[in-house]
């Protein structure tokens, strides 16, 4: 799923009903308010009026593919709660074995163009991350492949790139 105006809940349910081997979501997510203590309110945004919450994912009883990635701001933020019932947990409860999610905010193309100075329309700061995670999820050991890419990036950034 990648920036698609027709990817609503019905579409997602249909796609998951086809038993895909992987799920890759690139988009917007919100983390549940830590004060409220309800991780199941974490959500991703599809082409619906209301966001798809972790609770919605759990109650839909969709069969989630064995490998899933949520490339969206703080999509892995359910670690903050006593009961991990956020997006990552919802995917695991649905059948995912490997889930890649983020613990931080991610850059957007619009933000990059607005604050990046010489950034061009075609520049997409997420592209490299999307490609790396998608490629990693095609390997036998997806977790190790993602970790290896992360370490390469860390070394590159420490080197001044």
VMD Tcl script that builds the backbone (N, CA, C; Angstrom):
set m [mol new atoms 483]
animate dup $m
set s [atomselect $m all]
$s set {name element resname resid chain x y z} {
  {N N UNK 1 A 0.848 -1.170 0.000}
  {CA C UNK 1 A 0.000 0.000 0.000}
  {C C UNK 1 A 0.889 1.226 0.000}
  {N N UNK 2 A 0.764 2.043 -0.994}
  {CA C UNK 2 A 1.644 3.196 -1.094}
  {C C UNK 2 A 0.890 4.350 -1.723}
  {N N UNK 3 A 0.481 5.289 -0.903}
  {CA C UNK 3 A -0.151 6.525 -1.369}
  {C C UNK 3 A -1.217 6.289 -2.427}
  {N N UNK 4 A -2.177 5.510 -2.096}
  {CA C UNK 4 A -3.223 5.163 -3.048}
  {C C UNK 4 A -4.566 5.699 -2.574}
  {N N UNK 5 A -5.247 6.438 -3.431}
  {CA C UNK 5 A -6.520 7.031 -3.077}
  {C C UNK 5 A -7.673 6.049 -2.990}
  {N N UNK 6 A -7.497 4.839 -3.496}
  {CA C UNK 6 A -8.585 3.848 -3.438}
  {C C UNK 6 A -8.350 2.769 -2.381}
  {N N UNK 7 A -7.274 2.878 -1.637}
  {CA C UNK 7 A -6.938 1.853 -0.644}
  {C C UNK 7 A -7.678 2.121 0.666}
  {N N UNK 8 A -8.947 1.724 0.693}
  {CA C UNK 8 A -9.731 1.874 1.909}
  {C C UNK 8 A -9.814 0.527 2.636}
  {N N UNK 9 A -10.608 0.450 3.680}
  {CA C UNK 9 A -10.727 -0.790 4.461}
  {C C UNK 9 A -11.202 -1.965 3.615}
  {N N UNK 10 A -12.188 -1.711 2.766}
  {CA C UNK 10 A -12.694 -2.786 1.907}
  {C C UNK 10 A -11.625 -3.311 0.978}
  {N N UNK 11 A -10.881 -2.401 0.382}
  {CA C UNK 11 A -9.795 -2.783 -0.521}
  {C C UNK 11 A -8.741 -3.584 0.236}
  {N N UNK 12 A -8.361 -3.088 1.431}
  {CA C UNK 12 A -7.359 -3.790 2.232}
  {C C UNK 12 A -7.843 -5.190 2.596}
  {N N UNK 13 A -9.082 -5.301 3.037}
  {CA C UNK 13 A -9.635 -6.616 3.369}
  {C C UNK 13 A -9.610 -7.558 2.180}
  {N N UNK 14 A -9.952 -7.041 0.988}
  {CA C UNK 14 A -9.907 -7.861 -0.232}
  {C C UNK 14 A -8.491 -8.333 -0.526}
  {N N UNK 15 A -7.529 -7.420 -0.399}
  {CA C UNK 15 A -6.134 -7.775 -0.673}
  {C C UNK 15 A -5.630 -8.820 0.320}
  {N N UNK 16 A -5.939 -8.635 1.584}
  {CA C UNK 16 A -5.502 -9.599 2.598}
  {C C UNK 16 A -6.187 -10.944 2.410}
  {N N UNK 17 A -7.388 -10.944 1.870}
  {CA C UNK 17 A -8.104 -12.186 1.578}
  {C C UNK 17 A -7.443 -13.020 0.493}
  {N N UNK 18 A -6.542 -12.415 -0.250}
  {CA C UNK 18 A -5.802 -13.123 -1.307}
  {C C UNK 18 A -4.539 -13.799 -0.775}
  {N N UNK 19 A -4.326 -13.728 0.520}
  {CA C UNK 19 A -3.176 -14.344 1.203}
  {C C UNK 19 A -1.828 -13.913 0.630}
  {N N UNK 20 A -1.554 -12.612 0.625}
  {CA C UNK 20 A -0.245 -12.163 0.145}
  {C C UNK 20 A 0.857 -12.600 1.104}
  {N N UNK 21 A 2.077 -12.652 0.613}
  {CA C UNK 21 A 3.206 -13.044 1.446}
  {C C UNK 21 A 3.737 -11.908 2.302}
  {N N UNK 22 A 3.413 -10.656 1.899}
  {CA C UNK 22 A 3.931 -9.498 2.632}
  {C C UNK 22 A 2.914 -8.367 2.610}
  {N N UNK 23 A 3.052 -7.473 3.568}
  {CA C UNK 23 A 2.273 -6.244 3.620}
  {C C UNK 23 A 3.251 -5.105 3.844}
  {N N UNK 24 A 3.212 -4.109 2.979}
  {CA C UNK 24 A 4.064 -2.929 3.125}
  {C C UNK 24 A 3.160 -1.710 3.101}
  {N N UNK 25 A 3.065 -1.022 4.233}
  {CA C UNK 25 A 2.268 0.200 4.334}
  {C C UNK 25 A 3.222 1.374 4.422}
  {N N UNK 26 A 3.045 2.335 3.544}
  {CA C UNK 26 A 3.802 3.582 3.574}
  {C C UNK 26 A 2.771 4.695 3.646}
  {N N UNK 27 A 2.773 5.431 4.718}
  {CA C UNK 27 A 1.765 6.471 4.855}
  {C C UNK 27 A 1.845 7.159 6.198}
  {N N UNK 28 A 0.706 7.580 6.677}
  {CA C UNK 28 A 0.629 8.345 7.910}
  {C C UNK 28 A 0.060 7.470 9.029}
  {N N UNK 29 A 0.610 7.657 10.214}
  {CA C UNK 29 A 0.099 6.959 11.401}
  {C C UNK 29 A 0.079 7.930 12.568}
  {N N UNK 30 A -0.762 7.646 13.515}
  {CA C UNK 30 A -0.765 8.404 14.760}
  {C C UNK 30 A -0.619 7.418 15.905}
  {N N UNK 31 A 0.043 7.880 16.940}
  {CA C UNK 31 A 0.269 7.056 18.122}
  {C C UNK 31 A -0.815 7.378 19.132}
  {N N UNK 32 A -1.237 6.390 19.856}
  {CA C UNK 32 A -2.228 6.616 20.906}
  {C C UNK 32 A -1.643 7.535 21.966}
  {N N UNK 33 A -2.479 8.324 22.572}
  {CA C UNK 33 A -2.074 9.242 23.617}
  {C C UNK 33 A -1.614 8.452 24.836}
  {N N UNK 34 A -0.378 8.673 25.241}
  {CA C UNK 34 A 0.176 7.960 26.383}
  {C C UNK 34 A -0.559 8.243 27.678}
  {N N UNK 35 A -1.153 9.421 27.790}
  {CA C UNK 35 A -1.905 9.770 28.995}
  {C C UNK 35 A -3.162 8.906 29.119}
  {N N UNK 36 A -3.788 8.621 27.991}
  {CA C UNK 36 A -5.024 7.830 28.020}
  {C C UNK 36 A -4.735 6.360 28.268}
  {N N UNK 37 A -3.521 5.922 27.916}
  {CA C UNK 37 A -3.143 4.541 28.159}
  {C C UNK 37 A -3.845 3.529 27.291}
  {N N UNK 38 A -4.233 3.919 26.094}
  {CA C UNK 38 A -4.951 3.007 25.215}
  {C C UNK 38 A -4.194 2.844 23.900}
  {N N UNK 39 A -3.290 1.903 23.878}
  {CA C UNK 39 A -2.462 1.674 22.697}
  {C C UNK 39 A -3.290 1.259 21.493}
  {N N UNK 40 A -4.458 0.677 21.727}
  {CA C UNK 40 A -5.274 0.217 20.603}
  {C C UNK 40 A -5.885 1.362 19.797}
  {N N UNK 41 A -5.637 2.598 20.221}
  {CA C UNK 41 A -6.096 3.759 19.454}
  {C C UNK 41 A -5.057 4.224 18.439}
  {N N UNK 42 A -3.878 3.625 18.441}
  {CA C UNK 42 A -2.888 3.934 17.403}
  {C C UNK 42 A -3.527 3.594 16.064}
  {N N UNK 43 A -3.209 4.379 15.037}
  {CA C UNK 43 A -3.937 4.206 13.777}
  {C C UNK 43 A -3.081 4.507 12.560}
  {N N UNK 44 A -3.466 3.914 11.450}
  {CA C UNK 44 A -2.927 4.260 10.133}
  {C C UNK 44 A -4.073 4.872 9.333}
  {N N UNK 45 A -3.706 5.628 8.313}
  {CA C UNK 45 A -4.708 6.354 7.533}
  {C C UNK 45 A -4.795 5.794 6.129}
  {N N UNK 46 A -5.975 5.304 5.815}
  {CA C UNK 46 A -6.265 4.779 4.486}
  {C C UNK 46 A -7.137 5.810 3.765}
  {N N UNK 47 A -7.786 5.410 2.707}
  {CA C UNK 47 A -8.650 6.316 1.945}
  {C C UNK 47 A -10.068 6.304 2.509}
  {N N UNK 48 A -10.182 6.240 3.814}
  {CA C UNK 48 A -11.466 6.262 4.508}
  {C C UNK 48 A -11.585 7.566 5.280}
  {N N UNK 49 A -12.789 7.881 5.694}
  {CA C UNK 49 A -13.014 9.087 6.482}
  {C C UNK 49 A -12.331 8.988 7.846}
  {N N UNK 50 A -12.361 7.801 8.441}
  {CA C UNK 50 A -11.779 7.605 9.765}
  {C C UNK 50 A -10.547 6.708 9.663}
  {N N UNK 51 A -9.559 6.931 10.540}
  {CA C UNK 51 A -8.357 6.097 10.504}
  {C C UNK 51 A -8.651 4.649 10.897}
  {N N UNK 52 A -7.783 3.762 10.479}
  {CA C UNK 52 A -7.868 2.344 10.824}
  {C C UNK 52 A -7.033 2.136 12.084}
  {N N UNK 53 A -7.687 1.897 13.203}
  {CA C UNK 53 A -6.983 1.767 14.477}
  {C C UNK 53 A -6.487 0.339 14.693}
  {N N UNK 54 A -5.603 0.208 15.669}
  {CA C UNK 54 A -5.137 -1.126 16.050}
  {C C UNK 54 A -6.320 -1.978 16.503}
  {N N UNK 55 A -7.255 -1.375 17.215}
  {CA C UNK 55 A -8.454 -2.109 17.645}
  {C C UNK 55 A -9.250 -2.585 16.438}
  {N N UNK 56 A -9.362 -1.737 15.406}
  {CA C UNK 56 A -10.062 -2.134 14.178}
  {C C UNK 56 A -9.374 -3.331 13.528}
  {N N UNK 57 A -8.043 -3.287 13.486}
  {CA C UNK 57 A -7.286 -4.397 12.893}
  {C C UNK 57 A -7.539 -5.696 13.646}
  {N N UNK 58 A -7.571 -5.593 14.972}
  {CA C UNK 58 A -7.770 -6.799 15.772}
  {C C UNK 58 A -9.183 -7.356 15.624}
  {N N UNK 59 A -10.175 -6.488 15.547}
  {CA C UNK 59 A -11.549 -6.982 15.454}
  {C C UNK 59 A -11.928 -7.415 14.041}
  {N N UNK 60 A -11.222 -6.907 13.029}
  {CA C UNK 60 A -11.521 -7.298 11.643}
  {C C UNK 60 A -11.178 -8.761 11.384}
  {N N UNK 61 A -10.270 -9.293 12.177}
  {CA C UNK 61 A -9.830 -10.686 12.055}
  {C C UNK 61 A -9.317 -11.014 10.653}
  {N N UNK 62 A -8.634 -10.051 10.043}
  {CA C UNK 62 A -7.985 -10.303 8.764}
  {C C UNK 62 A -6.763 -11.168 8.995}
  {N N UNK 63 A -6.443 -11.997 8.049}
  {CA C UNK 63 A -5.216 -12.785 8.124}
  {C C UNK 63 A -4.082 -11.912 7.598}
  {N N UNK 64 A -3.195 -11.531 8.498}
  {CA C UNK 64 A -2.069 -10.663 8.154}
  {C C UNK 64 A -0.942 -11.533 7.598}
  {N N UNK 65 A -0.271 -11.078 6.545}
  {CA C UNK 65 A 0.839 -11.856 5.982}
  {C C UNK 65 A 1.958 -12.064 7.009}
  {N N UNK 66 A 2.799 -13.069 6.797}
  {CA C UNK 66 A 3.870 -13.349 7.749}
  {C C UNK 66 A 4.869 -12.202 7.911}
  {N N UNK 67 A 5.019 -11.385 6.884}
  {CA C UNK 67 A 5.940 -10.245 6.958}
  {C C UNK 67 A 5.163 -8.968 6.692}
  {N N UNK 68 A 5.291 -8.038 7.620}
  {CA C UNK 68 A 4.562 -6.775 7.495}
  {C C UNK 68 A 5.479 -5.620 7.873}
  {N N UNK 69 A 5.315 -4.512 7.183}
  {CA C UNK 69 A 6.079 -3.303 7.485}
  {C C UNK 69 A 5.129 -2.120 7.521}
  {N N UNK 70 A 5.266 -1.313 8.560}
  {CA C UNK 70 A 4.492 -0.082 8.703}
  {C C UNK 70 A 5.471 1.081 8.683}
  {N N UNK 71 A 5.665 1.672 7.525}
  {CA C UNK 71 A 6.585 2.794 7.398}
  {C C UNK 71 A 5.782 4.079 7.533}
  {N N UNK 72 A 5.586 4.455 8.779}
  {CA C UNK 72 A 4.789 5.618 9.137}
  {C C UNK 72 A 5.280 6.116 10.493}
  {N N UNK 73 A 5.136 7.389 10.746}
  {CA C UNK 73 A 5.645 7.984 11.981}
  {C C UNK 73 A 5.203 7.224 13.228}
  {N N UNK 74 A 6.164 6.787 13.998}
  {CA C UNK 74 A 5.931 6.126 15.287}
  {C C UNK 74 A 4.946 4.969 15.227}
  {N N UNK 75 A 4.945 4.246 14.124}
  {CA C UNK 75 A 4.018 3.120 13.976}
  {C C UNK 75 A 4.311 1.991 14.955}
  {N N UNK 76 A 5.505 1.979 15.524}
  {CA C UNK 76 A 5.861 0.963 16.506}
  {C C UNK 76 A 5.815 1.487 17.925}
  {N N UNK 77 A 5.038 2.526 18.166}
  {CA C UNK 77 A 5.019 3.201 19.455}
  {C C UNK 77 A 4.285 2.500 20.571}
  {N N UNK 78 A 3.775 1.293 20.353}
  {CA C UNK 78 A 3.016 0.636 21.421}
  {C C UNK 78 A 3.901 0.110 22.543}
  {N N UNK 79 A 5.209 0.171 22.390}
  {CA C UNK 79 A 6.114 -0.264 23.458}
  {C C UNK 79 A 5.974 0.612 24.701}
  {N N UNK 80 A 5.411 1.799 24.562}
  {CA C UNK 80 A 5.293 2.749 25.673}
  {C C UNK 80 A 4.230 2.351 26.686}
  {N N UNK 81 A 3.380 1.429 26.317}
  {CA C UNK 81 A 2.232 1.089 27.148}
  {C C UNK 81 A 2.463 -0.214 27.899}
  {N N UNK 82 A 1.802 -0.332 29.059}
  {CA C UNK 82 A 1.887 -1.570 29.832}
  {C C UNK 82 A 1.362 -2.748 29.028}
  {N N UNK 83 A 0.283 -2.533 28.318}
  {CA C UNK 83 A -0.309 -3.568 27.470}
  {C C UNK 83 A -0.037 -3.191 26.020}
  {N N UNK 84 A 0.814 -3.950 25.373}
  {CA C UNK 84 A 1.163 -3.662 23.979}
  {C C UNK 84 A 0.036 -4.130 23.068}
  {N N UNK 85 A -0.909 -3.243 22.828}
  {CA C UNK 85 A -2.045 -3.583 21.970}
  {C C UNK 85 A -2.145 -2.609 20.805}
  {N N UNK 86 A -1.008 -2.068 20.382}
  {CA C UNK 86 A -0.999 -1.110 19.286}
  {C C UNK 86 A -0.917 -1.786 17.931}
  {N N UNK 87 A -0.427 -1.054 16.962}
  {CA C UNK 87 A -0.391 -1.531 15.584}
  {C C UNK 87 A 0.471 -2.777 15.405}
  {N N UNK 88 A 1.653 -2.785 16.014}
  {CA C UNK 88 A 2.537 -3.951 15.877}
  {C C UNK 88 A 1.873 -5.185 16.474}
  {N N UNK 89 A 1.329 -5.046 17.664}
  {CA C UNK 89 A 0.648 -6.179 18.305}
  {C C UNK 89 A -0.537 -6.648 17.469}
  {N N UNK 90 A -1.281 -5.719 16.889}
  {CA C UNK 90 A -2.432 -6.092 16.060}
  {C C UNK 90 A -1.990 -6.918 14.858}
  {N N UNK 91 A -0.864 -6.547 14.253}
  {CA C UNK 91 A -0.360 -7.314 13.111}
  {C C UNK 91 A 0.106 -8.702 13.544}
  {N N UNK 92 A 0.779 -8.775 14.676}
  {CA C UNK 92 A 1.245 -10.072 15.174}
  {C C UNK 92 A 0.053 -10.956 15.541}
  {N N UNK 93 A -0.923 -10.387 16.203}
  {CA C UNK 93 A -2.124 -11.160 16.547}
  {C C UNK 93 A -2.860 -11.636 15.300}
  {N N UNK 94 A -2.707 -10.897 14.208}
  {CA C UNK 94 A -3.337 -11.277 12.947}
  {C C UNK 94 A -2.549 -12.296 12.150}
  {N N UNK 95 A -1.332 -12.636 12.620}
  {CA C UNK 95 A -0.563 -13.668 11.946}
  {C C UNK 95 A 0.826 -13.283 11.491}
  {N N UNK 96 A 1.194 -12.012 11.589}
  {CA C UNK 96 A 2.535 -11.606 11.164}
  {C C UNK 96 A 3.583 -12.221 12.086}
  {N N UNK 97 A 4.686 -12.622 11.501}
  {CA C UNK 97 A 5.805 -13.176 12.256}
  {C C UNK 97 A 6.910 -12.130 12.380}
  {N N UNK 98 A 7.121 -11.374 11.324}
  {CA C UNK 98 A 8.111 -10.300 11.291}
  {C C UNK 98 A 7.367 -8.999 11.016}
  {N N UNK 99 A 7.565 -8.011 11.893}
  {CA C UNK 99 A 6.961 -6.692 11.691}
  {C C UNK 99 A 8.060 -5.644 11.805}
  {N N UNK 100 A 8.160 -4.802 10.804}
  {CA C UNK 100 A 9.065 -3.665 10.844}
  {C C UNK 100 A 8.206 -2.421 11.019}
  {N N UNK 101 A 8.524 -1.633 12.048}
  {CA C UNK 101 A 7.790 -0.399 12.319}
  {C C UNK 101 A 8.797 0.636 12.799}
  {N N UNK 102 A 8.364 1.873 12.922}
  {CA C UNK 102 A 9.281 2.935 13.330}
  {C C UNK 102 A 8.955 3.424 14.736}
  {N N UNK 103 A 9.983 3.940 15.395}
  {CA C UNK 103 A 9.820 4.484 16.740}
  {C C UNK 103 A 9.950 6.002 16.741}
  {N N UNK 104 A 10.055 6.595 15.586}
  {CA C UNK 104 A 10.308 8.026 15.481}
  {C C UNK 104 A 9.495 8.608 14.326}
  {N N UNK 105 A 9.563 9.930 14.203}
  {CA C UNK 105 A 8.914 10.595 13.072}
  {C C UNK 105 A 9.763 10.409 11.831}
  {N N UNK 106 A 9.107 10.304 10.712}
  {CA C UNK 106 A 9.794 10.125 9.437}
  {C C UNK 106 A 9.641 11.378 8.585}
  {N N UNK 107 A 10.638 11.663 7.756}
  {CA C UNK 107 A 10.539 12.842 6.890}
  {C C UNK 107 A 9.528 12.608 5.772}
  {N N UNK 108 A 8.834 13.655 5.407}
  {CA C UNK 108 A 7.901 13.563 4.285}
  {C C UNK 108 A 8.460 14.345 3.107}
  {N N UNK 109 A 8.022 13.994 1.925}
  {CA C UNK 109 A 8.473 14.704 0.727}
  {C C UNK 109 A 8.068 16.175 0.802}
  {N N UNK 110 A 6.860 16.449 1.282}
  {CA C UNK 110 A 6.396 17.837 1.376}
  {C C UNK 110 A 7.258 18.634 2.352}
  {N N UNK 111 A 7.553 18.064 3.507}
  {CA C UNK 111 A 8.400 18.737 4.482}
  {C C UNK 111 A 9.814 18.931 3.966}
  {N N UNK 112 A 10.318 17.940 3.285}
  {CA C UNK 112 A 11.662 18.003 2.725}
  {C C UNK 112 A 11.761 19.139 1.709}
  {N N UNK 113 A 10.746 19.250 0.859}
  {CA C UNK 113 A 10.753 20.326 -0.140}
  {C C UNK 113 A 10.615 21.690 0.526}
  {N N UNK 114 A 9.792 21.767 1.580}
  {CA C UNK 114 A 9.565 23.048 2.232}
  {C C UNK 114 A 10.792 23.527 2.998}
  {N N UNK 115 A 11.474 22.613 3.680}
  {CA C UNK 115 A 12.572 23.015 4.548}
  {C C UNK 115 A 13.945 22.569 4.059}
  {N N UNK 116 A 13.995 21.865 2.930}
  {CA C UNK 116 A 15.252 21.312 2.450}
  {C C UNK 116 A 16.057 22.215 1.541}
  {N N UNK 117 A 15.655 23.444 1.381}
  {CA C UNK 117 A 16.427 24.367 0.556}
  {C C UNK 117 A 16.378 24.028 -0.918}
  {N N UNK 118 A 17.382 23.296 -1.384}
  {CA C UNK 118 A 17.523 22.999 -2.814}
  {C C UNK 118 A 16.780 21.733 -3.233}
  {N N UNK 119 A 15.901 21.239 -2.405}
  {CA C UNK 119 A 15.180 20.001 -2.727}
  {C C UNK 119 A 14.317 20.188 -3.968}
  {N N UNK 120 A 14.285 19.170 -4.787}
  {CA C UNK 120 A 13.505 19.179 -6.023}
  {C C UNK 120 A 12.179 18.456 -5.808}
  {N N UNK 121 A 11.247 18.667 -6.720}
  {CA C UNK 121 A 9.927 18.033 -6.654}
  {C C UNK 121 A 10.046 16.513 -6.575}
  {N N UNK 122 A 11.009 15.944 -7.304}
  {CA C UNK 122 A 11.156 14.486 -7.364}
  {C C UNK 122 A 11.864 13.905 -6.140}
  {N N UNK 123 A 12.464 14.749 -5.300}
  {CA C UNK 123 A 13.172 14.254 -4.118}
  {C C UNK 123 A 12.186 13.648 -3.123}
  {N N UNK 124 A 12.491 12.468 -2.654}
  {CA C UNK 124 A 11.641 11.802 -1.671}
  {C C UNK 124 A 12.538 11.205 -0.597}
  {N N UNK 125 A 12.586 11.824 0.578}
  {CA C UNK 125 A 13.474 11.339 1.632}
  {C C UNK 125 A 13.101 9.957 2.161}
  {N N UNK 126 A 11.903 9.496 1.858}
  {CA C UNK 126 A 11.465 8.169 2.307}
  {C C UNK 126 A 11.842 7.062 1.331}
  {N N UNK 127 A 12.175 7.415 0.111}
  {CA C UNK 127 A 12.380 6.407 -0.936}
  {C C UNK 127 A 13.419 5.365 -0.539}
  {N N UNK 128 A 14.538 5.809 -0.031}
  {CA C UNK 128 A 15.602 4.874 0.333}
  {C C UNK 128 A 15.146 3.918 1.436}
  {N N UNK 129 A 14.410 4.434 2.407}
  {CA C UNK 129 A 13.898 3.597 3.495}
  {C C UNK 129 A 12.897 2.575 2.979}
  {N N UNK 130 A 11.980 3.023 2.138}
  {CA C UNK 130 A 10.968 2.119 1.577}
  {C C UNK 130 A 11.637 0.995 0.795}
  {N N UNK 131 A 12.587 1.348 -0.052}
  {CA C UNK 131 A 13.287 0.345 -0.864}
  {C C UNK 131 A 14.061 -0.620 0.030}
  {N N UNK 132 A 14.753 -0.087 1.040}
  {CA C UNK 132 A 15.562 -0.937 1.924}
  {C C UNK 132 A 14.697 -1.925 2.705}
  {N N UNK 133 A 13.598 -1.457 3.269}
  {CA C UNK 133 A 12.732 -2.346 4.056}
  {C C UNK 133 A 12.034 -3.349 3.148}
  {N N UNK 134 A 11.554 -2.890 2.003}
  {CA C UNK 134 A 10.903 -3.799 1.058}
  {C C UNK 134 A 11.877 -4.892 0.618}
  {N N UNK 135 A 13.098 -4.502 0.291}
  {CA C UNK 135 A 14.116 -5.483 -0.118}
  {C C UNK 135 A 14.459 -6.430 1.024}
  {N N UNK 136 A 14.574 -5.893 2.230}
  {CA C UNK 136 A 14.891 -6.725 3.398}
  {C C UNK 136 A 13.808 -7.768 3.638}
  {N N UNK 137 A 12.572 -7.390 3.444}
  {CA C UNK 137 A 11.465 -8.323 3.675}
  {C C UNK 137 A 11.393 -9.412 2.612}
  {N N UNK 138 A 12.155 -9.271 1.545}
  {CA C UNK 138 A 12.228 -10.326 0.533}
  {C C UNK 138 A 13.298 -11.359 0.858}
  {N N UNK 139 A 14.163 -11.059 1.827}
  {CA C UNK 139 A 15.247 -11.973 2.175}
  {C C UNK 139 A 14.768 -13.022 3.173}
  {N N UNK 140 A 15.586 -14.040 3.354}
  {CA C UNK 140 A 15.228 -15.109 4.291}
  {C C UNK 140 A 15.184 -14.597 5.725}
  {N N UNK 141 A 16.139 -13.739 6.094}
  {CA C UNK 141 A 16.198 -13.201 7.453}
  {C C UNK 141 A 15.947 -11.696 7.396}
  {N N UNK 142 A 14.677 -11.328 7.335}
  {CA C UNK 142 A 14.287 -9.925 7.151}
  {C C UNK 142 A 14.781 -9.032 8.287}
  {N N UNK 143 A 14.673 -9.498 9.517}
  {CA C UNK 143 A 15.107 -8.700 10.658}
  {C C UNK 143 A 16.582 -8.373 10.590}
  {N N UNK 144 A 17.382 -9.353 10.257}
  {CA C UNK 144 A 18.823 -9.133 10.138}
  {C C UNK 144 A 19.128 -8.179 8.985}
  {N N UNK 145 A 18.405 -8.315 7.889}
  {CA C UNK 145 A 18.631 -7.452 6.731}
  {C C UNK 145 A 18.272 -5.999 7.048}
  {N N UNK 146 A 17.167 -5.778 7.757}
  {CA C UNK 146 A 16.800 -4.413 8.154}
  {C C UNK 146 A 17.859 -3.857 9.095}
  {N N UNK 147 A 18.290 -4.660 10.075}
  {CA C UNK 147 A 19.299 -4.214 11.027}
  {C C UNK 147 A 20.611 -3.882 10.331}
  {N N UNK 148 A 20.995 -4.674 9.370}
  {CA C UNK 148 A 22.225 -4.417 8.621}
  {C C UNK 148 A 22.127 -3.085 7.879}
  {N N UNK 149 A 20.991 -2.837 7.236}
  {CA C UNK 149 A 20.798 -1.570 6.533}
  {C C UNK 149 A 20.841 -0.399 7.519}
  {N N UNK 150 A 20.217 -0.556 8.688}
  {CA C UNK 150 A 20.225 0.506 9.690}
  {C C UNK 150 A 21.653 0.823 10.133}
  {N N UNK 151 A 22.455 -0.211 10.330}
  {CA C UNK 151 A 23.843 0.009 10.743}
  {C C UNK 151 A 24.649 0.697 9.645}
  {N N UNK 152 A 24.395 0.323 8.407}
  {CA C UNK 152 A 25.058 0.998 7.287}
  {C C UNK 152 A 24.709 2.486 7.277}
  {N N UNK 153 A 23.446 2.802 7.520}
  {CA C UNK 153 A 23.017 4.202 7.553}
  {C C UNK 153 A 23.675 4.939 8.708}
  {N N UNK 154 A 23.732 4.306 9.875}
  {CA C UNK 154 A 24.359 4.926 11.030}
  {C C UNK 154 A 25.819 5.248 10.728}
  {N N UNK 155 A 26.532 4.303 10.142}
  {CA C UNK 155 A 27.937 4.536 9.807}
  {C C UNK 155 A 28.084 5.640 8.770}
  {N N UNK 156 A 27.166 5.681 7.814}
  {CA C UNK 156 A 27.197 6.728 6.790}
  {C C UNK 156 A 26.975 8.098 7.429}
  {N N UNK 157 A 25.977 8.201 8.319}
  {CA C UNK 157 A 25.682 9.475 8.969}
  {C C UNK 157 A 26.831 9.905 9.873}
  {N N UNK 158 A 27.416 8.953 10.591}
  {CA C UNK 158 A 28.558 9.283 11.449}
  {C C UNK 158 A 29.749 9.755 10.630}
  {N N UNK 159 A 29.817 9.273 9.390}
  {CA C UNK 159 A 30.892 9.687 8.492}
  {C C UNK 159 A 30.647 11.039 7.841}
  {N N UNK 160 A 29.497 11.648 8.134}
  {CA C UNK 160 A 29.224 12.981 7.620}
  {C C UNK 160 A 28.360 13.034 6.381}
  {N N UNK 161 A 27.890 11.895 5.910}
  {CA C UNK 161 A 27.051 11.893 4.704}
  {C C UNK 161 A 25.619 12.232 5.054}
}
mol reanalyze $m
mol bondsrecalc $m
mol representation Tube
mol addrep $m
